[in-house]
Amino acid sequence: MKLFPAEAASSKTLNAQRAVILRSVPIVAVGGITPFTMYDRRGFFDGFGLGSAL
């Protein structure tokens, strides 16, 4: 599942989503992702999509 824009999702929101989405469904963060946000949120997402931050 693609979460866009990921930069707008707080950790509280991400925890709430993970509570109802099966763990077998990967969540990929896109939109506003930088190397720093990837590090901060590495436990919430199964993958990241980077664009302009590169």
C-alpha distance matrix in Angstrom:
0.0 3.8 6.5 9.7 12.4 11.8 15.6 16.1 14.3 17.1 17.1 18.1 15.1 12.7 15.0 14.9 11.2 11.4 14.4 12.9 9.6 10.8 11.2 10.6 6.9 6.0 4.7 6.1 8.6 10.5 13.5 16.6 15.8 19.1 20.4 21.6 18.4 16.8 19.7 19.6 16.0 15.7 15.6 12.6 10.0 9.7 10.0 11.2 11.9 15.6 17.8 20.8 21.0 22.2
3.8 0.0 3.8 6.3 9.0 8.9 12.6 13.4 12.4 15.6 16.2 17.7 14.6 12.5 15.5 15.7 12.2 13.0 16.3 15.2 12.3 14.1 14.2 14.0 10.3 8.5 5.9 4.9 6.0 7.0 9.9 13.1 12.7 16.2 18.0 19.3 16.1 14.8 18.1 18.1 14.7 15.0 15.7 12.6 9.9 10.2 9.4 9.2 9.2 12.5 14.4 17.3 17.6 19.2
6.5 3.8 0.0 3.8 6.1 5.6 9.4 9.7 8.6 11.9 13.0 14.5 11.3 9.7 13.1 13.3 10.3 11.8 15.1 14.5 12.3 14.8 14.9 15.6 12.2 10.3 6.8 6.1 5.0 6.2 8.2 10.9 11.0 14.7 16.8 17.4 13.9 13.5 16.6 15.9 12.7 13.9 14.5 11.1 9.3 11.0 10.3 9.5 9.9 12.6 14.5 16.7 16.7 18.9
9.7 6.3 3.8 0.0 3.0 4.9 7.9 8.1 8.7 12.4 14.4 15.9 12.8 12.0 15.7 15.8 13.2 15.1 18.3 17.6 15.8 18.5 18.7 19.4 15.8 13.9 10.4 8.8 6.5 5.4 5.6 8.7 10.0 13.7 16.6 17.2 13.9 14.2 17.6 16.9 14.2 15.9 17.1 13.9 12.2 14.0 12.6 10.7 9.9 11.8 12.8 14.4 14.9 17.5
12.4 9.0 6.1 3.0 0.0 3.8 5.5 5.8 7.4 11.1 13.6 15.3 12.5 12.2 16.0 16.3 14.3 16.4 19.4 19.2 17.8 20.6 20.5 21.6 18.2 16.1 12.4 10.6 7.5 6.0 4.5 6.6 8.7 12.3 15.5 15.7 12.5 13.5 16.8 15.8 13.7 15.9 17.4 14.4 13.1 15.4 13.9 11.5 10.7 11.7 12.4 13.4 13.5 16.6
11.8 8.9 5.6 4.9 3.8 0.0 3.8 5.3 5.4 8.6 10.5 12.8 10.6 9.5 13.3 14.3 12.5 14.0 17.3 17.7 16.2 18.8 18.3 19.7 16.7 14.2 10.5 8.8 5.3 5.5 5.4 6.4 6.9 10.5 13.1 13.0 9.5 10.3 13.4 12.2 9.9 12.3 13.7 10.8 9.9 12.7 11.5 9.4 9.8 11.0 12.8 14.0 13.2 16.0
15.6 12.6 9.4 7.9 5.5 3.8 0.0 3.8 5.6 7.9 10.5 13.0 11.5 11.1 14.7 16.0 14.9 16.5 19.6 20.4 19.4 22.0 21.4 23.0 20.2 17.7 14.0 12.2 8.5 8.1 6.4 5.1 6.5 9.3 12.3 11.5 8.2 10.4 13.0 11.4 10.3 13.2 15.0 12.7 12.4 15.5 14.1 11.6 11.9 11.9 13.2 13.4 12.2 15.5
16.1 13.4 9.7 8.1 5.8 5.3 3.8 0.0 3.8 6.5 9.9 11.3 9.4 10.3 13.8 14.2 13.6 15.9 18.4 19.1 18.6 21.7 21.6 23.6 20.7 18.7 14.9 14.0 10.6 10.5 8.8 8.4 10.3 13.1 16.1 14.9 11.5 13.7 16.1 13.9 12.5 15.7 16.7 13.9 14.1 17.4 16.6 14.5 14.8 15.3 16.4 16.5 15.7 19.1
14.3 12.4 8.6 8.7 7.4 5.4 5.6 3.8 0.0 3.8 6.6 8.0 5.9 6.5 10.0 10.6 10.1 12.3 14.8 15.7 15.4 18.5 18.3 20.6 18.0 16.3 12.6 12.5 9.7 10.9 10.5 10.5 11.3 14.2 16.4 15.1 11.4 13.0 15.1 12.5 10.4 13.6 13.9 10.8 11.6 15.1 15.1 13.8 15.0 16.2 18.0 18.7 17.6 20.7
17.1 15.6 11.9 12.4 11.1 8.6 7.9 6.5 3.8 0.0 3.8 5.3 5.2 6.3 8.7 10.0 10.7 12.4 14.4 16.2 16.5 19.4 19.0 21.7 19.6 18.0 14.7 14.9 12.3 14.0 13.7 12.9 13.2 15.4 17.1 15.0 11.6 13.5 14.6 11.4 9.9 13.4 13.2 10.6 12.6 16.4 16.9 15.9 17.6 18.6 20.7 21.2 19.5 22.5
17.1 16.2 13.0 14.4 13.6 10.5 10.5 9.9 6.6 3.8 0.0 3.8 5.4 5.0 6.1 8.6 9.8 10.4 12.3 14.8 15.1 17.6 16.7 19.8 18.3 16.8 13.9 14.7 12.8 15.3 15.7 15.1 14.4 16.2 17.2 15.0 11.7 13.0 13.4 10.0 8.3 11.4 10.3 8.2 11.1 14.8 16.0 15.8 18.2 19.5 22.1 23.0 20.9 23.6
18.1 17.7 14.5 15.9 15.3 12.8 13.0 11.3 8.0 5.3 3.8 0.0 3.8 5.5 5.2 6.3 8.8 10.0 10.8 13.2 14.5 17.3 17.1 20.4 19.0 18.2 15.5 16.9 15.3 17.8 18.2 17.9 17.7 19.8 20.9 18.8 15.4 16.7 17.1 13.8 11.9 14.8 13.1 10.7 13.7 17.2 18.8 18.8 21.1 22.7 25.1 26.0 24.2 27.0
15.1 14.6 11.3 12.8 12.5 10.6 11.5 9.4 5.9 5.2 5.4 3.8 0.0 3.8 5.5 5.1 6.3 8.7 10.0 11.4 12.3 15.5 15.9 18.8 16.8 16.2 13.2 14.7 13.2 15.4 15.9 16.3 16.4 19.1 20.7 19.1 15.5 16.5 17.8 14.8 12.3 15.0 13.7 10.5 12.6 16.0 17.3 17.3 19.2 21.0 23.2 24.4 23.1 25.9
12.7 12.5 9.7 12.0 12.2 9.5 11.1 10.3 6.5 6.3 5.0 5.5 3.8 0.0 3.8 5.4 5.1 6.2 8.6 10.4 10.4 13.1 12.8 15.7 13.8 12.9 10.0 11.7 10.7 13.6 14.8 15.4 14.8 17.4 18.5 17.3 13.7 13.9 15.2 12.7 9.6 11.7 10.3 6.9 8.9 12.3 13.9 14.3 16.7 18.9 21.5 23.1 21.6 24.0
15.0 15.5 13.1 15.7 16.0 13.3 14.7 13.8 10.0 8.7 6.1 5.2 5.5 3.8 0.0 3.8 5.4 5.1 6.2 9.1 10.0 12.3 12.0 15.4 14.4 14.1 12.1 14.4 13.9 17.1 18.6 19.0 18.1 20.4 21.1 19.6 16.2 16.2 16.8 14.2 11.3 13.0 10.5 7.8 10.7 13.7 16.1 17.1 19.8 22.1 25.0 26.6 24.9 27.2
14.9 15.7 13.3 15.8 16.3 14.3 16.0 14.2 10.6 10.0 8.6 6.3 5.1 5.4 3.8 0.0 3.8 5.5 5.2 7.0 9.0 12.0 12.8 16.0 14.7 15.1 13.1 15.7 15.4 18.3 19.6 20.4 20.1 22.8 23.9 22.6 19.0 19.2 20.2 17.5 14.6 16.3 14.0 11.0 13.2 16.0 18.3 19.2 21.5 23.9 26.5 28.1 26.9 29.3
11.2 12.2 10.3 13.2 14.3 12.5 14.9 13.6 10.1 10.7 9.8 8.8 6.3 5.1 5.4 3.8 0.0 3.8 5.3 5.6 6.1 9.5 10.6 13.3 11.4 11.9 9.9 12.7 12.8 15.7 17.4 18.9 18.4 21.5 22.7 22.0 18.3 18.0 19.5 17.5 14.1 15.4 13.4 9.9 11.1 13.5 15.6 16.7 18.8 21.6 24.1 26.1 25.1 27.4
11.4 13.0 11.8 15.1 16.4 14.0 16.5 15.9 12.3 12.4 10.4 10.0 8.7 6.2 5.1 5.5 3.8 0.0 3.8 5.5 5.1 7.3 7.4 10.7 9.6 10.1 9.0 12.3 13.1 16.5 18.8 20.1 19.0 21.7 22.3 21.6 18.2 17.3 18.4 16.7 13.2 13.7 11.1 8.1 9.6 11.5 14.4 16.2 18.8 21.7 24.7 26.9 25.7 27.6
14.4 16.3 15.1 18.3 19.4 17.3 19.6 18.4 14.8 14.4 12.3 10.8 10.0 8.6 6.2 5.2 5.3 3.8 0.0 3.8 6.0 7.8 8.9 12.3 11.9 13.2 12.6 16.0 16.9 20.2 22.2 23.5 22.5 25.2 25.8 24.9 21.5 20.8 21.6 19.6 16.3 16.9 14.0 11.4 13.3 15.1 18.1 20.0 22.6 25.5 28.4 30.5 29.3 31.3
12.9 15.2 14.5 17.6 19.2 17.7 20.4 19.1 15.7 16.2 14.8 13.2 11.4 10.4 9.1 7.0 5.6 5.5 3.8 0.0 3.8 6.4 9.0 11.6 10.6 12.8 12.4 15.9 17.1 20.1 22.2 24.0 23.4 26.4 27.4 26.8 23.3 22.5 23.8 22.0 18.5 19.1 16.5 13.6 14.5 15.8 18.6 20.5 22.7 25.8 28.5 30.8 30.0 32.0
9.6 12.3 12.3 15.8 17.8 16.2 19.4 18.6 15.4 16.5 15.1 14.5 12.3 10.4 10.0 9.0 6.1 5.1 6.0 3.8 0.0 3.8 6.4 8.3 6.9 9.1 9.2 12.8 14.7 17.7 20.3 22.4 21.5 24.5 25.3 25.3 21.8 20.6 22.2 20.9 17.2 17.3 15.0 12.1 12.2 12.8 15.5 17.6 19.8 23.2 25.9 28.5 27.8 29.5
10.8 14.1 14.8 18.5 20.6 18.8 22.0 21.7 18.5 19.4 17.6 17.3 15.5 13.1 12.3 12.0 9.5 7.3 7.8 6.4 3.8 0.0 3.8 5.3 5.5 8.6 10.1 13.8 16.3 19.6 22.5 24.6 23.3 26.0 26.4 26.6 23.4 21.6 23.0 22.2 18.5 17.8 15.3 13.1 12.9 12.6 15.7 18.5 20.8 24.4 27.3 30.2 29.4 30.7
11.2 14.2 14.9 18.7 20.5 18.3 21.4 21.6 18.3 19.0 16.7 17.1 15.9 12.8 12.0 12.8 10.6 7.4 8.9 9.0 6.4 3.8 0.0 3.8 5.3 7.0 9.0 12.6 15.2 18.7 21.9 23.7 21.8 24.2 24.1 24.3 21.4 19.3 20.3 19.8 16.3 15.0 12.4 10.9 10.6 9.9 13.4 16.6 19.4 22.8 26.0 28.9 27.8 28.8
10.6 14.0 15.6 19.4 21.6 19.7 23.0 23.6 20.6 21.7 19.8 20.4 18.8 15.7 15.4 16.0 13.3 10.7 12.3 11.6 8.3 5.3 3.8 0.0 3.8 6.2 9.4 12.6 15.9 19.1 22.5 24.7 22.7 25.2 25.0 25.8 23.1 20.6 21.9 22.0 18.4 16.7 14.8 13.3 12.1 10.3 13.4 16.7 19.1 22.7 25.8 29.1 28.3 28.9
6.9 10.3 12.2 15.8 18.2 16.7 20.2 20.7 18.0 19.6 18.3 19.0 16.8 13.8 14.4 14.7 11.4 9.6 11.9 10.6 6.9 5.5 5.3 3.8 0.0 3.8 6.5 9.8 13.0 15.9 19.3 21.8 20.2 22.9 23.3 24.2 21.2 19.0 20.9 20.8 17.1 15.9 14.5 12.3 10.5 9.1 11.6 14.4 16.4 20.1 23.0 26.2 25.7 26.6
6.0 8.5 10.3 13.9 16.1 14.2 17.7 18.7 16.3 18.0 16.8 18.2 16.2 12.9 14.1 15.1 11.9 10.1 13.2 12.8 9.1 8.6 7.0 6.2 3.8 0.0 3.8 6.5 9.9 13.0 16.5 18.8 16.8 19.4 19.6 20.8 18.0 15.5 17.5 17.8 14.2 12.8 12.1 10.1 7.4 5.6 7.8 10.7 13.0 16.6 19.6 22.9 22.2 22.9
4.7 5.9 6.8 10.4 12.4 10.5 14.0 14.9 12.6 14.7 13.9 15.5 13.2 10.0 12.1 13.1 9.9 9.0 12.6 12.4 9.2 10.1 9.0 9.4 6.5 3.8 0.0 3.8 6.6 9.8 13.1 15.3 13.7 16.6 17.3 18.2 15.1 13.1 15.5 15.5 11.8 11.2 10.9 8.1 5.4 5.4 6.7 8.6 10.8 14.3 17.3 20.2 19.5 20.7
6.1 4.9 6.1 8.8 10.6 8.8 12.2 14.0 12.5 14.9 14.7 16.9 14.7 11.7 14.4 15.7 12.7 12.3 16.0 15.9 12.8 13.8 12.6 12.6 9.8 6.5 3.8 0.0 3.8 6.6 10.2 12.5 10.7 13.5 14.5 15.9 13.0 10.9 13.9 14.4 11.1 10.6 11.6 9.2 5.8 5.7 4.6 5.2 7.0 10.6 13.5 16.5 16.0 17.1
8.6 6.0 5.0 6.5 7.5 5.3 8.5 10.6 9.7 12.3 12.8 15.3 13.2 10.7 13.9 15.4 12.8 13.1 16.9 17.1 14.7 16.3 15.2 15.9 13.0 9.9 6.6 3.8 0.0 3.8 7.0 8.8 7.3 10.6 12.2 13.2 10.1 8.9 12.3 12.3 9.4 10.0 11.7 9.1 6.5 8.1 6.4 4.8 6.1 8.8 11.6 14.0 13.2 15.0
10.5 7.0 6.2 5.4 6.0 5.5 8.1 10.5 10.9 14.0 15.3 17.8 15.4 13.6 17.1 18.3 15.7 16.5 20.2 20.1 17.7 19.6 18.7 19.1 15.9 13.0 9.8 6.6 3.8 0.0 3.8 6.6 6.1 9.6 12.1 13.6 10.9 10.3 14.0 14.3 12.0 12.9 15.1 12.8 10.2 11.4 8.9 6.0 4.7 6.6 8.5 10.8 10.8 12.8
13.5 9.9 8.2 5.6 4.5 5.4 6.4 8.8 10.5 13.7 15.7 18.2 15.9 14.8 18.6 19.6 17.4 18.8 22.2 22.2 20.3 22.5 21.9 22.5 19.3 16.5 13.1 10.2 7.0 3.8 0.0 3.8 5.6 9.0 12.4 13.4 10.9 11.5 15.1 15.0 13.4 15.1 17.4 15.1 13.1 14.9 12.4 9.2 7.5 7.5 8.0 9.1 9.4 12.2
16.6 13.1 10.9 8.7 6.6 6.4 5.1 8.4 10.5 12.9 15.1 17.9 16.3 15.4 19.0 20.4 18.9 20.1 23.5 24.0 22.4 24.6 23.7 24.7 21.8 18.8 15.3 12.5 8.8 6.6 3.8 0.0 3.8 6.5 10.1 10.6 8.5 10.1 13.3 13.1 12.4 14.5 17.1 15.3 14.0 16.2 13.7 10.3 9.2 8.0 8.5 8.3 7.4 10.9
15.8 12.7 11.0 10.0 8.7 6.9 6.5 10.3 11.3 13.2 14.4 17.7 16.4 14.8 18.1 20.1 18.4 19.0 22.5 23.4 21.5 23.3 21.8 22.7 20.2 16.8 13.7 10.7 7.3 6.1 5.6 3.8 0.0 3.8 6.9 8.0 5.9 6.5 10.0 10.4 9.8 11.3 14.3 13.1 11.5 13.4 10.8 7.4 7.2 6.0 8.1 8.8 6.8 9.5
19.1 16.2 14.7 13.7 12.3 10.5 9.3 13.1 14.2 15.4 16.2 19.8 19.1 17.4 20.4 22.8 21.5 21.7 25.2 26.4 24.5 26.0 24.2 25.2 22.9 19.4 16.6 13.5 10.6 9.6 9.0 6.5 3.8 0.0 3.8 5.3 5.2 6.1 8.7 9.9 10.5 11.7 15.2 14.9 13.6 15.2 12.6 9.3 9.3 7.1 8.9 8.8 5.4 7.6
20.4 18.0 16.8 16.6 15.5 13.1 12.3 16.1 16.4 17.1 17.2 20.9 20.7 18.5 21.1 23.9 22.7 22.3 25.8 27.4 25.3 26.4 24.1 25.0 23.3 19.6 17.3 14.5 12.2 12.1 12.4 10.1 6.9 3.8 0.0 3.8 5.6 5.1 6.4 8.9 10.1 10.3 14.1 14.7 13.6 14.8 12.3 9.8 10.7 8.8 11.1 11.5 7.9 8.5
21.6 19.3 17.4 17.2 15.7 13.0 11.5 14.9 15.1 15.0 15.0 18.8 19.1 17.3 19.6 22.6 22.0 21.6 24.9 26.8 25.3 26.6 24.3 25.8 24.2 20.8 18.2 15.9 13.2 13.6 13.4 10.6 8.0 5.3 3.8 0.0 3.8 5.4 5.3 6.4 8.8 10.0 13.3 14.0 13.9 15.9 14.2 11.9 13.3 11.8 14.0 13.9 10.2 11.7
18.4 16.1 13.9 13.9 12.5 9.5 8.2 11.5 11.4 11.6 11.7 15.4 15.5 13.7 16.2 19.0 18.3 18.2 21.5 23.3 21.8 23.4 21.4 23.1 21.2 18.0 15.1 13.0 10.1 10.9 10.9 8.5 5.9 5.2 5.6 3.8 0.0 3.8 5.3 4.9 6.0 8.1 11.2 11.0 11.0 13.5 12.1 9.9 11.6 10.9 13.4 13.7 10.6 12.7
16.8 14.8 13.5 14.2 13.5 10.3 10.4 13.7 13.0 13.5 13.0 16.7 16.5 13.9 16.2 19.2 18.0 17.3 20.8 22.5 20.6 21.6 19.3 20.6 19.0 15.5 13.1 10.9 8.9 10.3 11.5 10.1 6.5 6.1 5.1 5.4 3.8 0.0 3.8 5.5 5.4 5.6 9.2 9.6 8.8 10.5 8.9 7.2 9.7 9.6 12.9 14.1 11.2 12.4
19.7 18.1 16.6 17.6 16.8 13.4 13.0 16.1 15.1 14.6 13.4 17.1 17.8 15.2 16.8 20.2 19.5 18.4 21.6 23.8 22.2 23.0 20.3 21.9 20.9 17.5 15.5 13.9 12.3 14.0 15.1 13.3 10.0 8.7 6.4 5.3 5.3 3.8 0.0 3.8 5.6 5.3 8.6 10.3 10.5 12.2 11.4 10.6 13.3 13.1 16.3 17.2 13.9 14.8
19.6 18.1 15.9 16.9 15.8 12.2 11.4 13.9 12.5 11.4 10.0 13.8 14.8 12.7 14.2 17.5 17.5 16.7 19.6 22.0 20.9 22.2 19.8 22.0 20.8 17.8 15.5 14.4 12.3 14.3 15.0 13.1 10.4 9.9 8.9 6.4 4.9 5.5 3.8 0.0 3.8 5.9 8.0 9.1 10.4 13.1 13.0 12.1 14.8 14.9 17.9 18.6 15.3 17.0
16.0 14.7 12.7 14.2 13.7 9.9 10.3 12.5 10.4 9.9 8.3 11.9 12.3 9.6 11.3 14.6 14.1 13.2 16.3 18.5 17.2 18.5 16.3 18.4 17.1 14.2 11.8 11.1 9.4 12.0 13.4 12.4 9.8 10.5 10.1 8.8 6.0 5.4 5.6 3.8 0.0 3.8 5.5 5.5 6.8 9.9 10.2 9.9 12.9 13.9 17.1 18.4 15.7 17.5
15.7 15.0 13.9 15.9 15.9 12.3 13.2 15.7 13.6 13.4 11.4 14.8 15.0 11.7 13.0 16.3 15.4 13.7 16.9 19.1 17.3 17.8 15.0 16.7 15.9 12.8 11.2 10.6 10.0 12.9 15.1 14.5 11.3 11.7 10.3 10.0 8.1 5.6 5.3 5.9 3.8 0.0 3.8 5.6 5.8 7.6 8.2 9.0 12.6 13.9 17.5 19.3 16.6 17.6
15.6 15.7 14.5 17.1 17.4 13.7 15.0 16.7 13.9 13.2 10.3 13.1 13.7 10.3 10.5 14.0 13.4 11.1 14.0 16.5 15.0 15.3 12.4 14.8 14.5 12.1 10.9 11.6 11.7 15.1 17.4 17.1 14.3 15.2 14.1 13.3 11.2 9.2 8.6 8.0 5.5 3.8 0.0 3.8 5.9 7.9 10.0 11.6 15.3 17.1 20.7 22.7 20.2 21.3
12.6 12.6 11.1 13.9 14.4 10.8 12.7 13.9 10.8 10.6 8.2 10.7 10.5 6.9 7.8 11.0 9.9 8.1 11.4 13.6 12.1 13.1 10.9 13.3 12.3 10.1 8.1 9.2 9.1 12.8 15.1 15.3 13.1 14.9 14.7 14.0 11.0 9.6 10.3 9.1 5.5 5.6 3.8 0.0 3.8 7.0 9.2 10.5 13.9 16.1 19.5 21.6 19.5 21.1
10.0 9.9 9.3 12.2 13.1 9.9 12.4 14.1 11.6 12.6 11.1 13.7 12.6 8.9 10.7 13.2 11.1 9.6 13.3 14.5 12.2 12.9 10.6 12.1 10.5 7.4 5.4 5.8 6.5 10.2 13.1 14.0 11.5 13.6 13.6 13.9 11.0 8.8 10.5 10.4 6.8 5.8 5.9 3.8 0.0 3.8 5.5 7.3 10.7 13.4 16.8 19.3 17.6 18.8
9.7 10.2 11.0 14.0 15.4 12.7 15.5 17.4 15.1 16.4 14.8 17.2 16.0 12.3 13.7 16.0 13.5 11.5 15.1 15.8 12.8 12.6 9.9 10.3 9.1 5.6 5.4 5.7 8.1 11.4 14.9 16.2 13.4 15.2 14.8 15.9 13.5 10.5 12.2 13.1 9.9 7.6 7.9 7.0 3.8 0.0 3.8 7.2 10.6 13.6 17.2 20.1 18.7 19.2
10.0 9.4 10.3 12.6 13.9 11.5 14.1 16.6 15.1 16.9 16.0 18.8 17.3 13.9 16.1 18.3 15.6 14.4 18.1 18.6 15.5 15.7 13.4 13.4 11.6 7.8 6.7 4.6 6.4 8.9 12.4 13.7 10.8 12.6 12.3 14.2 12.1 8.9 11.4 13.0 10.2 8.2 10.0 9.2 5.5 3.8 0.0 3.8 7.0 10.0 13.5 16.6 15.4 15.7
11.2 9.2 9.5 10.7 11.5 9.4 11.6 14.5 13.8 15.9 15.8 18.8 17.3 14.3 17.1 19.2 16.7 16.2 20.0 20.5 17.6 18.5 16.6 16.7 14.4 10.7 8.6 5.2 4.8 6.0 9.2 10.3 7.4 9.3 9.8 11.9 9.9 7.2 10.6 12.1 9.9 9.0 11.6 10.5 7.3 7.2 3.8 0.0 3.8 6.4 10.0 12.9 11.7 12.3
11.9 9.2 9.9 9.9 10.7 9.8 11.9 14.8 15.0 17.6 18.2 21.1 19.2 16.7 19.8 21.5 18.8 18.8 22.6 22.7 19.8 20.8 19.4 19.1 16.4 13.0 10.8 7.0 6.1 4.7 7.5 9.2 7.2 9.3 10.7 13.3 11.6 9.7 13.3 14.8 12.9 12.6 15.3 13.9 10.7 10.6 7.0 3.8 0.0 3.8 6.8 10.1 9.9 10.4
15.6 12.5 12.6 11.8 11.7 11.0 11.9 15.3 16.2 18.6 19.5 22.7 21.0 18.9 22.1 23.9 21.6 21.7 25.5 25.8 23.2 24.4 22.8 22.7 20.1 16.6 14.3 10.6 8.8 6.6 7.5 8.0 6.0 7.1 8.8 11.8 10.9 9.6 13.1 14.9 13.9 13.9 17.1 16.1 13.4 13.6 10.0 6.4 3.8 0.0 3.8 6.7 6.3 6.7
17.8 14.4 14.5 12.8 12.4 12.8 13.2 16.4 18.0 20.7 22.1 25.1 23.2 21.5 25.0 26.5 24.1 24.7 28.4 28.5 25.9 27.3 26.0 25.8 23.0 19.6 17.3 13.5 11.6 8.5 8.0 8.5 8.1 8.9 11.1 14.0 13.4 12.9 16.3 17.9 17.1 17.5 20.7 19.5 16.8 17.2 13.5 10.0 6.8 3.8 0.0 3.8 5.5 6.0
20.8 17.3 16.7 14.4 13.4 14.0 13.4 16.5 18.7 21.2 23.0 26.0 24.4 23.1 26.6 28.1 26.1 26.9 30.5 30.8 28.5 30.2 28.9 29.1 26.2 22.9 20.2 16.5 14.0 10.8 9.1 8.3 8.8 8.8 11.5 13.9 13.7 14.1 17.2 18.6 18.4 19.3 22.7 21.6 19.3 20.1 16.6 12.9 10.1 6.7 3.8 0.0 3.8 5.3
21.0 17.6 16.7 14.9 13.5 13.2 12.2 15.7 17.6 19.5 20.9 24.2 23.1 21.6 24.9 26.9 25.1 25.7 29.3 30.0 27.8 29.4 27.8 28.3 25.7 22.2 19.5 16.0 13.2 10.8 9.4 7.4 6.8 5.4 7.9 10.2 10.6 11.2 13.9 15.3 15.7 16.6 20.2 19.5 17.6 18.7 15.4 11.7 9.9 6.3 5.5 3.8 0.0 3.8
22.2 19.2 18.9 17.5 16.6 16.0 15.5 19.1 20.7 22.5 23.6 27.0 25.9 24.0 27.2 29.3 27.4 27.6 31.3 32.0 29.5 30.7 28.8 28.9 26.6 22.9 20.7 17.1 15.0 12.8 12.2 10.9 9.5 7.6 8.5 11.7 12.7 12.4 14.8 17.0 17.5 17.6 21.3 21.1 18.8 19.2 15.7 12.3 10.4 6.7 6.0 5.3 3.8 0.0
